[in-house]
Amino acid sequence: MKKEKNIIGLIILVFLLMGRSAVLAGDKEPVDYVNPYMGNISHLLVPTYPTIHLPNSLLRVYPERNDYTGDVLNGLPLIVTSHRGSSAFILSPYQGEEDNISPIESVSYDFEKLTPYSYSVYLDEQETEIDFGLSHQSAIYNIKFRKNEDSYLIINSTEGGLKWDGESVLGHQIVQSEMGGNQTRIYLFMALNETPSEVFVLKDGELVKKSEATGSDACIVLKFPKGVSELNTRYGISLIDARQAKQNMKREVENASIEELQKKGRSEWNDALGQIDVKGGTDDDKTVFYTSLYRTYERPVCISEGGRYYSAFDGKVHNDNGTPFYTDDWIWDTYRATHPLRVMIEPELEADIINSFIRMADQMDEFWLPTFPEITGDSRRMNSNHGVATIIDAYRKGLHGFNLEEAYKAGKKAVTEKTLAPWSGAPAGELDAFHDKHGYFPALKRGQDEYVPEVQEHEKRQPVPVTLGTAYDEWCLAQIARELGMDDDYNYFRSRAYNYRNLFHPETHFFHPKDIDGNFIEPFDYKRSGGQGAREYYGENNGWVYRWDVQHNIGDLVQLMGGQEEFVDNLDAMFAEPLGVGLKFEFYSQLPDHTGNVGQFSMANEPSLHIPYLYNYGGAPWKTQKRIRKLLDQWFRNDLMGLPGDEDGGGMSAFVVFSQLGFYPVTPGLPMYNIGSPTFREAKVKLPNDKDFKIVTENYSPENKFIQSATLNGESWDKLVPP
């Protein structure tokens, strides 16, 4: 385990199991370290959003502006319909001339203050103060008008309907899946502390005295006399109907003040974040840690409402029978670290999520495990079917609160019956038949036009990640079959888990696409070949990243590359290899997801997350320890550009949580972790059996990064990787 030269410091990891203790001594509590603005300015693609929500709750909001640097707010949102998606229902307070009223008021703002559980802001031109507090399916906006003029509330449903019934606002908005197909309705019930003097519908810029609006930009306007200087809007939302929205409001916020909601929200966040207690490090270190942990609670969301839930997977309302239903989970991003983190700190929640996956499969005609389950159903994005990884990882780590046999059936059908073509929900076709027979997904020959209908025009075939990802999925299926005692299935899928070998180039030691005749595509550039996003051959990342996409059999990958020494040399080469073009924009205009670069390594995209830990398999653990520390320092910081790429609602942030703790699940599905380099003097993870997993770093300092020895429960521990 020793680095024989340039040893900067001495660290001993001591792993202990002991009883619970208090969380975070001192004045600050965990939620005080959360900075929702961290990463709100993107390096290139989608930034993080400063989201206000309770852990895994349906009701999420963030300021409606074009980006963090935007000068105006476009009204006040009532709910975000999916992770970083659009909002449903926009509320605009207004004082001024009636002729100037618009469906959504865009105003400049100041004095914005945002926490995970609260929001306040001052609207400049309107001279209006806003305060906000929320629960799980309901919230309150407090609006203080400072002009001595008539006041208005403008409520907008961009596609749906709104109605004033004489006492409250009822409404719905249609939410369309970003991938087309399913439509879902979100319902609103809003109660006010003041009764409007007049009610209008805003249509084509004209105010009409009506109480109901429908269609595109459905908008009602409530007018209040000059004496009304403060409004409290209490609202509930529902996926079932407006009556349920009212019940949600009455249950959660009818008799609560904003201050009480914020106090309760703060407590809920401290309970969630307090699952892990860290000591040592700077305030910035703790901010990065707890902000990253907060991000992992943004998705999926619980959509059970009073024991029922609406499922877009079959368009019906179901009883949850005591097991909450969760959706909005981009599994391609989250299976790698977010789900394994939840297995460790929120096992009951993780079991409920897996049960939700099985229910989704049962509610869909094909009984296929979902890949990208959202509020609007399964959008079938990206490539592969990594839900099987979440199942075997949870089961192997002791979560048995779900039907493993049903999960296996759904996973097997998804992998074998659905096409492997990316971003498609079509049944298996001729490319899949070819893959079954030859063990790889074929690339088009140079200059050949696409002829297979299930291949999506923009996303292409992505033959290398499809082949490698499916090999991993089939390894996961083999492991589940083994747990179920299904020997034939185990042997079948275990053999197919080696299919990545079919694309391994024996001379270049890269995974290289082949055409239907079994020929490697030539000529070839592992940096730039593949068109936009390299999707003709890879997917979002280039060949340098997918060189390491064999999570389930890294020992075999070491041997394919010629042994440990060459394996480490190849890792070094990736981190050292320049972009290879004169100007960065040439590289990034083709590969906008492949950012956060150190050489050809991309810290900004999920297929790279396990790569820094692979030095452990090459017998050079000090290089993993050094690289992890450098990556954390370089790319994850307490500032507006403090994340390198699409964070994807916890997909990347969970990497930070694990890496700062000092270990990482390189292979979901194995109950093992790779050791890195902890960044805190001490960390304590609460376990569900009333025990703690404690990590103590002796001779701690920020400069001391190389592990010299370790003990587990007092006994020497010298293992770095799974056997």
Beta strands, then each sheet from edge to edge (+ up, - down):
strand 1: 11-18
strand 2: 72-74
strand 3: 76-80
strand 4: 87-95
strand 5: 106-115
strand 6: 118-123
strand 7: 128-134
strand 8: 138-145
strand 9: 151-164
strand 10: 168-176
strand 11: 183-192
strand 12: 198-203
strand 13: 206-208
strand 14: 212-224
strand 15: 230-238
strand 16: 276-279
strand 17: 301-302
strand 18: 308-311
strand 19: 316-319
strand 20: 326-327
strand 21: 373-374
strand 22: 377-378
strand 23: 597-598
strand 24: 601-602
strand 25: 663-664
strand 26: 674-675
strand 27: 682-686
strand 28: 692-698
strand 29: 707-712
strand 30: 715-716
sheet 1: 16+ 27- 28+ 1- 29- 30+
sheet 2: 2+ 5- 6+ 7- 8+ 15- 11+ 10- 9+ 4- 3+
sheet 3: 2+ 5- 6+ 7- 8+ 15- 11+ 10- 9+ 14- 12+ 13-
sheet 4: 17+ 20-
sheet 5: 18+ 19-
sheet 6: 21+ 22-
sheet 7: 23+ 24-
sheet 8: 25+ 26-
end
